[in-house]
Amino acid sequence: SGEDGLPLPAGQHLLVDIKNVDPNFLNSEQRLASAMIELIDESKLTLLSYHCHSLVPVGVSCAGVLLESHVAFHTWPMEGVITMDLFTCGGGLLIPTLPSIERLFGIASVSGVDVMDDVNGVVDVGSEESDNLNDNDDNDNDHDDDSDVPRPTLLWSHKLRGFREGFSPNYVRSKNPLDGSLGRYVLGKLDFDLKRPLLSTATSIQSVNIYEVMEPKNRDYNSYLKSQDEESPSLSSYEASSYEASYPQSFGPDKMLFLDDIVQSTLYGDTSYHESIVHPAMLAHAHPKQVAIIGGGEGATLREVLKHKSVTEAVVLEIDRELAEICREYMPEWSDCTDLEGSTSAAVTTSGADDANDRDEGAHAKSCFDDERTRAVYEDAFRWFVDRFGDDEQNEDDGARKEDKFDVVIMDALDPNTSIEIAGGLYDDTTFVDSLFNGLSPDGVFVVQLGKSKMITDPPDEMGRFKDTALMIDALGKAGFVSIHTYDEGHSHFYMPWSYLVAFKDYKSRAAWFRTAPQIQIELRKRLVETRSGKPVLRYFDAATMIGYQLPSKAQETVHCRKEDVWEDEWNECNELIGHHGIHNLRASEYLKVGKSGLGDSAGRGLFATKDIPMDSAIAHEGSSLSFHFPPLTWSVIDKLREWARKDENYEKLIFVDDKISSVHTYAEGYGYGATFLGEPNMAVESGIMLFMNHGCNGTNNYGQETDLNEMSVDLKSITEVPEEFTFRGNAPYSPVFDRNWRHALNLGGYTLRDIKAGDELFTTYLSLAGNLENFKEEVMTLRRQCMGEDVGIITQYESESP
């Protein structure tokens, strides 16, 4: 109601369709009227008048005028169908009337009985038993002799009608569970074969709604009924009467959890959602032992964390204790650890035990919350982190428990795109993000669910529905996270693909993120526990799935490039890597040729212009993706094997190893360049003509990236990291453009730094070819010797020593 106490111009509309109803009930004006009056009485509504009218040859229409509005229905006895609508303008909820509607109007049929009406008797001649049908109890839906008769099936839809916002100053749409996701995706749908409210309540923190639903496009209701055949064994498909009865888990209804109108989890999407938020982040850490879960009161995130052998403690920070208890009762599947090997419960008192010595210690944990590695803390997670890690140093005198830093923090709570006021405030004020960063170990990993995935038509994050995501990414970068990635998952049953963000404190974590599929599969085998049943421990996530997460979506890239500040960078990644504005690119075959370098006999081959090339020209970008690439693991194996083969005690054992490996190693180092953009040193070698470009000594390079540093001016004593202009990585911690196009970026090389005349030799700077600091210092010293004529390049040296 409004401020004046009068009802708002709004109401509720409940639509109900029931099939497989007793035809004689549907054709009885008297019985239908009685059922309607009883329904109105049980629903606490006020009946002003009603009228029912029998139709010819069969059927009844009834309408009741209520003080609150109206109720009306029409029947099709021959088809066993009744359709009803109930509209009220009062404040009472209509969904609680559904059990009464089903009981009063969902009267089961009896086989072999004629259709009767209240006036003319038999409508369709059949059994003589029809004369006694009207004496049946209306509420008796059990017919032991009619097992083949379909049971009444009720479909319903609830919609909010009219206007609330703007007419009631206290009305907040996001606070009404019926006016959002729950209303749109569940209550408002009429075609669900099953829609059963399991719980509708409110804790001291939020509203909680749990529904069982069966949508025709996902499950077949008849198959579901077959799967419930109690006479069929559930373990053997050979003995069961049907396939459905053998595998009932494939035909059951979905279960959906809504918190304050927002869908939080579904049974169908449980594994795909929770496996996709947990395992990518866990794999990105070398050995995760301490894990914190922010939110996750339903227990499924915890379940996935406990599948990792390395975990010694999982701290669940859930603000709503009541929610956790509700989920354990109504959604036990989410926190079920009974099948996990090694999931043992903490010491618990056995039934009837009074002495501590009689405690059942080490029993298999039924709920993941009972696992001895689990510590549930029912507090505000954000305040908890700030109190313990807000100043980067824990204060042992502040009364808070001393906490070890976490290897992985999983935030399965607020998604930053909701209308909940707290979400934006968390990232606008960086206090929480700073404490989160401080609470992670030096190689710590943070992962959070972002909500609905971006669409390619969305505006920049800062201007649209993802503005709080933009605030969060900015806060994570300022806090010190050096590498941030987003990925999408489309099978979480949230009616749209879902997005996640993972952030690394250590740039080397990128090496784990960008593992190859075989590496990932090996890691999963090594890290995850076995199941007691012998079934796979993961139902959805695997190496191939992880490969799909490594690159952000095209929509992420496109929306990112709509930001204004992206175009302010001198090196514009959107322009350079995906060509939003055309690049002046020249084909190498038309403008370049290979010849003897003018640097001297020891310089080998060089690259020369065959035509005049203007300044700021890119050359041979068309071949930038055709390089040989040695990923971190591959290059590490080659490097270590070469070192092993060169040791005196090993050389004679496998001479050919040194020969072959040295050839590959020399080729890669001589013609290629190192980078650390994948977290660890990796090498790439051009496959085209550009690989013959020589180094320009003392800053004489005329191609590449503009820099004031050269091999002579670099102060090796004072530098603690590779100068930024020589570091091959994205411009910022978060760069979906770079992540999607790194193979292209790897070989772009640069641009002509000045006009180049036909016949001139092209030079670049080899300082940008080193990967880590150690290799960079070694490269500087090597180039100094070569530029002073004291040494030659490794290709020239290798060719001179080869037979």
Secondary structure, 3 states (H helix, E strand, C coil): CCCCCCCCCEEEEEEEEEECECHHHHCCHHHHHHHHHHHHHHCCCCEEEEEEEECCCCCEEEEEEECCEEEEEEEECCCCEEEEEEEECCCCCCHHHHHHHHHHHCCECCCCCCCEECCCEECCCCCHHHHHHHHCCCCCCCCCCCCCCCCCEEEEEEEEEECCCCCCCCCCHHHCHHHCHHHHHHHCCCCCCEEEEEEEEECCCCEEEEEEEECCCCCCHHHHHHHCCCCCCCCCCCCCCCHHHHCHHHCCCEEEEEECCEEEEECCCHHHHHHHHHHHHHHHCCCCCEEEEEECCCCHHHHHHCCECCCCEEEEECCCHHHHHHHHHHCHHHHECCCECCCEECCEECCCCCCHHHEECCCECCEHHHECCEEEECCCHHHHHHHHHCCCCCCCCCCCCCCCCEEEEEEECCCCCCCCHHHHHHHHCCHHHHHHHHCEEEEEEEEEEEEECCCCCCCCHHHCCCHHHHHHHHHHHHHCCCEEEEEEECCCCCCCCEEEEEEECCCCHHHHHCCCHHHHHHHHHHHECCECCCCCCCCCCCHHHHHHHCCCCHHHHHHHCCCCHHHHCCCCHHHHHHCCCCCCEECHHHHEEEEECCCCHHHCEEEEECCCECCCCEECHHHCCCCEEECHHHHHHHHHHHHHHCCHHHHCCCHHHHHHHHHHHHHHHHHEEEECCCCCCEEEECCCHHHHCEECHHHCCCEECCCCCCCCCCCCCCCCCCCHHHCCCCCCCECHHHHHCHHHHHCCCCEECCCECCCCECEECHHHHCCCHHHHHHHHHHHHHHHCCCCCCHHHHHHHHCC
